[in-house]
């Protein structure tokens, strides 16, 4: 069911900045939002607007007014998804800090976070920092997880095996469904240049999706997947984004 949003107003948010000493620094995500193209997001917004329009249209309605109201539906949907993502990050932080009963908002979050935690345990995770504000000269951000872990977690080919080395990994959690995006990788690159307590050797995005998926037997299962990325190319992308942002402000 798609609620009618004719009178709904989006909440006001202050720009996302970090106070560091006597400076106010923009966040990595703010910089990316203003400098990187997201064609997939434009397609999604257009799909949501049409979805809202078709659901609420009835004969005799003012089409222009309804189409104008439909602009609110993508924003409302994205804000709801962001709230779920924020709660998921909090639950993962609690798990990583040893909390036995994290606060889950629904079954998908509980199953997804527990599956992610099981993966980390399998590879002998040792948390260095989680959900921590980090800083560079011109910007700041909040990294999700810096840890020491078995390098075999990041295998990319079947039957491949690394030496049983321990590595420092920088991992970012996402709740997006079905895809890794360019911005995910550039965000990790920005974090990697901040002052960190240990130098990362692996960089990965872990998706804990907000919807359960059916397997071949018709059972609902959490969708948790992760992928490691080489940073050389994405570091260049980040530097380009940062320079564009600094030239515009």
C-alpha positions as CSV (number, residue, x, y, z in Angstrom):
1,X,0.0,0.0,0.0
2,X,1.3,3.4,-1.0
3,X,0.1,6.1,1.4
4,X,-1.2,9.4,0.1
5,X,1.5,12.1,0.8
6,X,-0.2,15.3,-0.3
7,X,0.2,17.0,3.1
8,X,3.5,15.2,4.0
9,X,6.5,17.4,4.5
10,X,10.1,16.2,4.5
11,X,12.0,16.8,7.7
12,X,14.6,19.5,7.7
13,X,18.2,18.3,8.1
14,X,21.3,20.4,8.9
15,X,24.3,19.8,6.5
16,X,26.4,16.8,7.6
17,X,29.6,18.4,9.0
18,X,32.1,17.4,11.7
19,X,33.7,19.7,14.2
20,X,37.4,19.0,14.5
21,X,39.4,21.5,16.6
22,X,38.3,24.9,15.4
23,X,37.2,23.6,12.0
24,X,33.9,22.4,10.6
25,X,34.6,19.7,8.0
26,X,32.3,18.3,5.3
27,X,31.5,14.6,5.5
28,X,32.7,12.2,2.8
29,X,29.1,11.4,1.9
30,X,28.3,15.1,1.5
31,X,31.2,15.5,-0.9
32,X,30.1,12.5,-3.0
33,X,26.5,13.7,-3.1
34,X,27.6,16.9,-4.6
35,X,30.2,15.7,-7.1
36,X,29.3,12.2,-8.3
37,X,26.7,11.3,-10.9
38,X,24.1,8.6,-9.8
39,X,22.1,7.7,-12.9
40,X,20.7,4.6,-11.1
41,X,19.2,6.9,-8.5
42,X,17.5,9.1,-11.2
43,X,15.9,6.0,-12.8
44,X,14.8,4.8,-9.3
45,X,13.2,8.1,-8.6
46,X,11.3,8.2,-11.9
47,X,10.0,4.6,-11.3
48,X,8.8,5.5,-7.8
49,X,7.0,8.7,-9.0
50,X,5.2,6.7,-11.7
51,X,4.3,4.0,-9.1
52,X,2.8,6.6,-6.8
53,X,0.9,8.3,-9.6
54,X,-0.7,5.1,-11.0
55,X,-1.6,3.9,-7.5
56,X,-3.5,7.1,-6.6
57,X,-4.9,8.3,-9.9
58,X,-8.7,8.1,-10.4
59,X,-10.8,9.6,-13.1
60,X,-11.5,13.3,-12.5
61,X,-8.4,14.0,-10.4
62,X,-6.2,16.9,-11.1
63,X,-3.3,15.2,-12.9
64,X,-0.9,18.1,-12.4
65,X,-1.5,18.2,-8.6
66,X,-1.1,14.4,-8.3
67,X,2.1,14.4,-10.4
68,X,3.5,17.2,-8.1
69,X,2.6,15.1,-5.0
70,X,4.3,12.1,-6.6
71,X,7.7,13.9,-6.1
72,X,7.4,13.2,-2.4
73,X,7.2,9.5,-2.7
74,X,10.9,8.7,-3.7
75,X,12.1,11.0,-0.9
76,X,9.8,9.4,1.7
77,X,10.9,5.9,0.6
78,X,14.6,6.8,0.7
79,X,14.2,8.4,4.2
80,X,12.5,5.2,5.4
81,X,15.3,3.1,3.9
82,X,17.9,5.4,5.5
83,X,16.2,4.9,8.9
84,X,16.5,1.1,8.5
85,X,20.1,1.5,7.5
86,X,20.9,3.6,10.5
87,X,19.3,1.0,12.8
88,X,21.2,-1.8,11.0
89,X,24.5,0.1,11.6
90,X,23.6,0.4,15.3
91,X,22.8,-3.3,15.6
92,X,26.1,-4.3,13.9
93,X,28.0,-1.9,16.2
94,X,26.4,-3.6,19.2
95,X,27.3,-7.1,17.9
96,X,30.9,-6.1,17.2
97,X,31.2,-4.7,20.7
98,X,30.0,-7.9,22.3
99,X,26.3,-7.0,23.0
100,X,24.3,-10.2,23.3
101,X,20.9,-8.7,22.5
102,X,21.1,-5.9,19.9
103,X,18.0,-3.9,19.1
104,X,16.6,-5.1,15.8
105,X,13.6,-3.4,14.2
106,X,12.4,-6.3,12.1
107,X,13.1,-10.0,11.2
108,X,15.2,-9.1,8.1
109,X,17.6,-7.0,10.2
110,X,17.9,-9.7,12.9
111,X,18.6,-12.5,10.4
112,X,20.9,-10.3,8.3
113,X,23.0,-9.0,11.1
114,X,23.3,-12.4,12.7
115,X,24.5,-13.9,9.4
116,X,27.0,-11.1,9.0
117,X,28.3,-11.6,12.5
118,X,28.7,-15.3,11.8
119,X,30.9,-14.5,8.8
120,X,33.1,-12.3,10.9
121,X,33.4,-15.0,13.5
122,X,34.3,-17.6,11.0
123,X,37.4,-15.6,10.0
124,X,38.4,-14.7,13.5
125,X,37.6,-11.1,13.6
126,X,39.4,-8.8,16.1
127,X,37.7,-5.4,16.1
128,X,40.1,-2.4,16.2
129,X,37.4,0.3,15.9
130,X,33.7,0.5,14.9
131,X,31.4,3.4,14.1
132,X,34.2,5.9,14.7
133,X,34.6,9.5,13.5
134,X,37.8,9.9,11.4
135,X,39.4,13.0,10.0
136,X,41.6,14.2,7.1
137,X,42.8,17.7,6.3
138,X,39.7,18.9,4.4
139,X,37.0,16.4,5.3
140,X,35.8,13.8,7.8
141,X,33.5,10.8,8.1
142,X,32.4,7.9,10.2
143,X,33.9,4.5,9.3
144,X,31.8,1.4,10.0
145,X,34.5,-1.1,10.9
146,X,38.3,-1.4,11.1
147,X,39.4,-4.9,12.1
148,X,42.0,-7.5,11.9
149,X,40.8,-10.7,10.2
150,X,41.9,-13.8,8.2
151,X,42.7,-12.7,4.7
152,X,40.8,-15.7,3.2
153,X,37.6,-13.8,3.9
154,X,38.4,-11.8,0.7
155,X,38.9,-14.6,-1.7
156,X,37.6,-13.8,-5.2
157,X,37.8,-17.2,-7.0
158,X,36.4,-20.6,-6.1
159,X,38.9,-23.0,-4.5
160,X,41.4,-20.2,-4.2
161,X,43.2,-19.8,-0.9
162,X,45.6,-17.2,0.5
163,X,48.3,-17.9,3.0
164,X,46.7,-17.9,6.4
165,X,47.7,-14.3,7.0
166,X,45.9,-11.8,9.2
167,X,45.2,-8.5,7.6
168,X,43.8,-5.1,8.6
169,X,40.5,-4.5,6.8
170,X,38.3,-1.4,6.4
171,X,34.7,-2.5,5.9
172,X,31.7,-0.4,5.1
173,X,28.1,-1.6,5.7
174,X,25.3,-0.9,3.2
175,X,21.6,-1.8,3.1
176,X,21.2,-1.2,-0.7
177,X,19.5,-4.1,-2.6
178,X,21.2,-5.9,-5.4
179,X,24.2,-3.7,-6.3
180,X,27.5,-2.2,-5.4
181,X,27.8,1.3,-6.6
182,X,30.7,3.5,-7.7
183,X,30.1,5.8,-4.8
184,X,30.5,2.9,-2.3
185,X,34.1,2.3,-3.5
186,X,34.9,6.0,-3.7
187,X,33.6,6.5,-0.1
188,X,36.0,3.8,1.1
189,X,38.9,5.5,-0.7
190,X,38.1,8.7,1.1
191,X,38.1,7.0,4.5
192,X,41.4,5.2,3.7
193,X,43.2,8.6,3.5
194,X,42.0,9.7,7.0
195,X,44.1,9.3,10.1
196,X,43.5,5.7,11.2
197,X,44.9,3.7,14.1
198,X,46.1,1.0,11.7
199,X,46.8,1.0,8.0
200,X,44.2,-1.1,6.0
201,X,45.3,-3.7,3.6
202,X,41.9,-4.8,2.4
203,X,38.9,-2.7,1.6
204,X,35.4,-4.1,1.4
205,X,31.7,-3.3,1.2
206,X,29.3,-5.6,3.0
207,X,25.6,-5.4,2.0
208,X,23.0,-6.4,4.6
209,X,19.8,-6.1,2.6
210,X,16.6,-4.9,4.1
211,X,14.5,-7.6,2.4
212,X,14.5,-11.3,2.9
213,X,14.7,-13.4,-0.3
214,X,13.1,-16.7,-1.2
215,X,15.4,-19.6,-2.1
216,X,14.4,-22.5,-4.4
217,X,12.6,-24.2,-1.6
218,X,10.5,-21.1,-1.0
219,X,12.1,-20.3,2.3
220,X,12.9,-16.7,3.2
221,X,16.6,-16.0,3.9
222,X,18.7,-12.9,4.6
223,X,20.8,-11.6,1.8
224,X,24.2,-10.8,3.1
225,X,27.1,-10.4,0.7
226,X,30.4,-8.6,0.6
227,X,33.1,-7.7,-1.9
228,X,36.7,-6.4,-1.6
229,X,38.0,-3.7,-3.9
230,X,41.5,-2.6,-5.0
231,X,41.9,1.1,-4.1
232,X,44.3,2.5,-6.7
233,X,41.6,3.6,-9.2
234,X,39.1,4.7,-6.6
235,X,41.7,6.8,-4.8
236,X,42.1,8.8,-8.0
237,X,38.3,9.1,-8.2
238,X,38.1,10.4,-4.6
239,X,40.8,13.0,-5.2
240,X,38.9,14.3,-8.2
241,X,35.6,14.5,-6.2
242,X,37.4,16.3,-3.4
243,X,39.0,18.8,-5.7
244,X,35.6,19.5,-7.5
245,X,33.9,20.0,-4.1
246,X,36.6,22.4,-2.8
247,X,36.5,24.4,-6.0
248,X,32.8,24.9,-5.7
249,X,32.5,25.9,-2.0
